[in-house]
Amino acid sequence: MPTFTSAACSEIGRFHREELCSGEFIRIARAYQCGGPRFQLTVDDVMTGLDRIVPVANGSAEQTQAELGDGVTVVIDEVCLQLLEGVLVDFGENGFMFAEAPPSAC
């Protein structure tokens, strides 16, 4: 399961509060470690059987409510979730990125 930096938690939490309508959720649709756009986050309102709900948290025992994303979750399908195993997701000027990731065969 991925973990998220404080910056990533804050941005996902902000997006959740300000952009989503009732019944919508944030989906991490793609996560490439080798070329292409790093992440594709989309807004969706339909879950599939392969979807998993993942809490947005950075794994720290001393998180503030803002860092936790106010209980915010994202939806990731099983295949993408396997690709994100052990990954630390960050957010910066260029959007979401891998802060730390296990070695990949590119």
C-alpha positions as CSV (number, residue, x, y, z in Angstrom):
1,M,0.0,0.0,0.0
2,P,1.4,3.5,-0.8
3,T,2.0,6.1,1.9
4,F,1.7,9.8,1.3
5,T,3.9,12.8,2.4
6,S,2.3,15.7,4.3
7,A,2.2,17.7,1.1
8,A,0.4,14.9,-0.8
9,C,-2.0,14.4,2.1
10,S,-2.8,18.2,2.1
11,E,-3.3,18.4,-1.6
12,I,-5.6,15.3,-1.8
13,G,-7.5,16.6,1.2
14,R,-7.9,20.1,-0.4
15,F,-9.1,18.5,-3.7
16,H,-11.5,16.3,-1.8
17,R,-13.0,19.3,0.1
18,E,-13.1,21.8,-2.8
19,E,-13.7,19.9,-6.0
20,L,-15.8,16.7,-5.3
21,C,-19.6,16.6,-5.5
22,S,-21.7,14.3,-3.4
23,G,-21.1,10.6,-4.4
24,E,-17.8,11.3,-6.2
25,F,-14.3,10.1,-5.1
26,I,-10.7,10.4,-6.2
27,R,-9.3,7.6,-8.2
28,I,-5.6,7.0,-8.8
29,A,-5.9,5.6,-12.3
30,R,-2.3,5.3,-13.4
31,A,1.1,5.3,-11.7
32,Y,4.1,5.0,-14.0
33,Q,7.6,4.7,-12.6
34,C,9.1,4.5,-16.1
35,G,8.4,7.4,-18.4
36,G,5.0,8.9,-19.2
37,P,3.0,11.0,-16.7
38,R,3.8,9.9,-13.2
39,F,0.2,9.8,-11.9
40,Q,-3.3,10.3,-13.2
41,L,-5.8,11.2,-10.6
42,T,-9.4,11.3,-11.8
43,V,-12.8,12.0,-10.3
44,D,-15.2,9.0,-10.5
45,D,-18.5,8.0,-9.1
46,V,-18.6,4.3,-10.0
47,M,-16.7,1.6,-8.1
48,T,-15.7,-1.8,-9.8
49,G,-15.0,-5.1,-8.2
50,L,-11.3,-4.6,-8.6
51,D,-11.3,-1.3,-6.7
52,R,-9.8,-0.9,-3.2
53,I,-10.3,2.0,-0.9
54,V,-7.0,3.3,0.5
55,P,-6.7,5.9,3.3
56,V,-4.6,9.0,2.6
57,A,-2.0,9.0,5.4
58,N,1.7,9.5,5.7
59,G,2.3,6.7,8.2
60,S,3.4,9.0,11.0
61,A,2.1,8.5,14.5
62,E,2.1,12.3,15.1
63,Q,0.0,13.4,12.2
64,T,-2.4,16.4,12.4
65,Q,-5.9,16.2,11.1
66,A,-4.9,18.2,8.1
67,E,-2.1,15.9,7.3
68,L,-4.4,12.9,7.6
69,G,-6.6,14.5,4.9
70,D,-9.6,14.6,7.3
71,G,-10.3,10.9,6.8
72,V,-9.9,11.2,3.0
73,T,-9.5,8.1,1.0
74,V,-8.6,7.4,-2.7
75,V,-9.7,4.5,-4.8
76,I,-7.1,2.4,-6.6
77,D,-7.7,-0.7,-8.7
78,E,-5.9,-3.9,-7.6
79,V,-3.3,-3.8,-10.5
80,C,-2.3,-0.2,-9.8
81,L,-2.3,-0.8,-6.1
82,Q,0.3,-3.6,-6.6
83,L,2.5,-1.2,-8.6
84,L,2.2,1.3,-5.7
85,E,3.3,-1.2,-3.0
86,G,6.0,0.4,-0.8
87,V,5.8,3.7,-2.7
88,L,5.9,7.1,-0.9
89,V,3.8,9.6,-2.9
90,D,4.7,13.3,-2.7
91,F,3.2,16.5,-4.2
92,G,5.3,19.5,-5.5
93,E,5.3,22.2,-8.2
94,N,4.9,19.6,-11.0
95,G,2.1,17.7,-9.3
96,F,2.1,14.2,-7.7
97,M,5.4,12.2,-7.9
98,F,7.2,9.3,-6.4
99,A,9.3,10.5,-3.4
100,E,10.6,7.0,-2.7
101,A,9.9,3.8,-4.6
102,P,11.4,0.4,-4.7
103,P,13.7,-0.3,-7.6
104,S,11.8,-1.0,-10.9
105,A,12.9,-2.7,-14.0
106,C,12.6,0.0,-16.7
